[in-house]
Amino acid sequence: MLNQMFLKGIMGVSIAFLSMTAFSASIEGYWKSIEERTGEQLSIVEIRKGSDGRFYGKIVYRYPNARGFSLANCTKCPAPNTNKPILGLEILSGFREDPDKRDSYIDGRVLEATSGKVYKGKAVVSGEGKRLRMRGYMGISALGRTVVWLRTDNATP
């Protein structure tokens, strides 16, 4: 009887441990981008998995700008995005899950709509899936910038 209880206890702890380690936060969903210098909310980006198994993100909502200036089209973006509307613009492309690090995504491209520059990108989902640390860089990752996006429930605030 004692052996059975002991075995059930070991099984229960093992299952609980496996379920905790098996949890992986997905990059898919809606993310609120925030200007890290001012704390101003910029946009909501929807990230979805493409048919090729990679992840792509587009702007689905733009917050009103505190200064009254709002960029409507991506005038500085390279082709094929030149002069495309910011709303609906794909700013993330080609991200794939890192096979070596849980909740990490690599080999992506990040388009900065205000400057039109395209950066290499990688991302990590943290904070129980509530934060996305998005890093854009040129050349090596050490020469880049990281921004934190917050998960939100839908495409509108």
N, C-alpha and C positions, 0 to 999 in steps of 0.2 A: 504494500500500500504506500509506504513511504517512498519507495523507488518510483512508483507511478507519479506521485506528486512532484518528485524531483525532476523527472523527465518532462512532465508537462510544464513545469516552471522554466526549464532550460529551453524548451521549444518556444514558449511564449516570448521569452527574452530574445531569442534568435530571430523570430519573426518580426518583432518590434524593431530590432536593430536593422534588419534587412530592409524593412519598409522605410526607415529613416534615411538610409544610405542610398536607396534606389530613387528617392525623390529628386527630380531635376526640374528646375524652373525653365520654362520655355521663353524664348525671346518674342514669340508671337503675341500679338495683342496691340493695345493702344498705349502710347507713351507720350507724356507731356515733356516737351523740350523747354528748358529754362536757360536764360542768359545768365551765366555763372557770375559775371561781374556785377550785374545790377539786380539779379533775382527776378527779372521780368519774365513772365510766361510768354513764350514765342509761338508755339504751335503744338498740335497733336499729330503724332506720326503713327500710322498703322503699319505694323510689320507682319508680313504673311510669308508662309513657305510656298515657294514656287514649284512648278511641276518638275523642275530639275533637282529638287531637294534642297535648294539654297534659299536664303531669306532675303526679302526685298521690303523696303519701306517707303511709303509716300506720305506727303503732308495731306491730312484730311480736314484740318481746321487751323485757322490763323487767329490768334488773339489780337484784339485792337492794340495798337502801339501807343504807349504813353506819350510819345512825342508828336503824335498825329501823323507820322510818316509811315506809310505802309507800302512795301514792295509788292506790286501786283504780278509782275512778270520777271522771269529770270533773265534779265538783259545781259548779264556777264557770263552766263553759262555756256559751256562749249556745245557744239552740235552733238546730238540732235535736240538738245534742250534749250537752245537759244530762243529767247522771247516766249517760252512756254509759261503759262500761268503757274504761280507758286502753289496754289491750291491744286492738289492732284499730282504734283511733281514728285517723281521718284528720286529720293535723296540717298537711299541706301540700296546697295545691290551686291549680290554674290556672296553674302555671308554664309559660312557653313559651320556646323558644330565642330569644335575642336575635339578630336578623338582622345586627346591626352588630358584634357581638363574639363571637368563637369561644369556646366552652366557657362561655358566660354564659346565664343564664336570668332572665327578668323577669316582671313582672305577676302574681306569685303572691300567695297569702295564707298566713300562718303562724299556727297556733293554738298558743298557749302553754297547755298543759294545766293547769299548776299555778295560773295566775292566771285562766284563761278568756279572756284577751285575744286579739284577732285583729289581726294586723299585716299591712301590705303586705310583700311579700318579693321578694328577688332573690338569686341564687346564682351562684357561679363555681366550676367544677371546676379544680383546680390540682394541682401536684405529680405529673405524669404520670398524672392521673386518680385519685390516692389521697386527695386532700383536697377537701372541699366547704366553701367559705366561704359560710355562709348568713347573710343580713342581713335582720333584721326591723325595720320602722320605721313610725312614724305620720307622716303628712304628707309630709315630705321625707326622703330617705335619710340626710342628715346627722344627723337626730335619731333614731338607731336604734342597734342593737347587732348585732355580728357574732360568730357562733360558728363554730368549725371542727369539722366532722364528719370521721371517718376511714372510708374504704371498708373493708368486711369482706366475706368470701366467702359467708356464709350468714346465715340468720335466727337462729341460735343461736351462742353464743360457743364 
